[in-house]
Amino acid sequence: MADLEFGVFDWVDVARGHSTAQTYDERIAVAKRADRGRFERYHIAEHHGATLGLAASPGLFAAAIARETERIRLAPMTYIVPLYEPLRLAEEIAMIDNLSHGRLELGIGKGSSPIEARMFGHTSEEMQARYDAFLPRVLEALETGVYRNDEGEEFPLSVRPLQPSFTTWYPTSNPESIQRAAAGGENTIFGFAFRSPGLDVIRERRDIYFEARATVDSAERHPRFGVLRHVFVAEDEGEAWQKAEAAFVDHYDNFTWLWRQHGVDQPPLPDLRRLVADHLFFVGSVDSIVEQVVSVVEATGVNYLAGAFSWGSLHVEDALASVDLFDVHVIPRVLERLEG
């Protein structure tokens, strides 16, 4: 699978004992290391009022990363479109595309958390309606340089994006959304990390996606169907497990915090070894990680893997070392195995 690509995903979740400013600095350091390696994209999540996500404005965080990097493409994952005024979002996207010298890609969605939607006074049904109404207007403004409001009045954008069109991503954990993403010419990341479907389901949806994409006239010549996995790789297998298990406790607390604050019961902390055995999490030495990645890619046929390298209480030095080992040792061996 010569066309397999790798990216980095970051929730920018709370790191216990660290200030928000320190967390931002550390995550940007990881992005800078990824920029020097074999990673194609950096994805930033958007969350509100949750310890899971400190990047409430993923575009702002992408702009900060853009000025510290040179090559890696930036793909917020996602812009929660219903929470933005369409003209304001189009202008922001155009700005970031210029700040990054044409490296921006668009992750778009309607939002997955009804609790976060309620913070802005919207129901889930309203979020879907706003998404359907707003997205075409944003994309039209970016393509034509002219924004049309509800009354049909036209306003030219003062800043035009550098790229004539944008690669778009529609991540989803809903199997029924796959055909919609394909029909829209959108790349996708299917599943939600350790809460993803089994490999057989991913393979089935991957096949449906590419069959549907084959009928779509899209500027995107290399459509991507990917999965997201947490990654921690260390020189020593025992060290990898010890550090990952400790950090995952804090990350899972962040993962479930907002729901628990609103009285929604959450499952207990999953067993990390079971998650790894079920191909939902990557932990171990270089040799172990190579086998884990190859197993997932061969079983599912995905051509994109986004790795979350910074999460919970992982020290930035350990996250950077993990990125380095994955970049220098894991990626070349995985590609060699798959091409062989």
Secondary structure, DSSP 8 states (H G I E B T S, - for coil): -TT-EEEEEE-----TT--HHHHHHHHHHHHHHHHTTT--EEEE---SSSTT-S-SSHHHHHHHHHTT-SS-EE--S-EEGGGS-HHHHHHHHHHHHHHTTS-B-EEEE--S-HHHHHHTT--HHHHHHHHHHHHHHHHHHHHHSEEE-TT--EEE-SS--SSSS--EE--BS-GGGHHHHHHTT-BEEBS-GGG---HHHHHHHHHHHHHHHTT---S-SS--EEEEEEEEE-SSHHHHHHHHHHHHHHHHHHHHHHHHHTT--------HHHHHHTTS-EEE-HHHHHHHHHHHHHHH--SEEEEE---TT--HHHHHHHHHHIIIIIHHHHHHHHH-
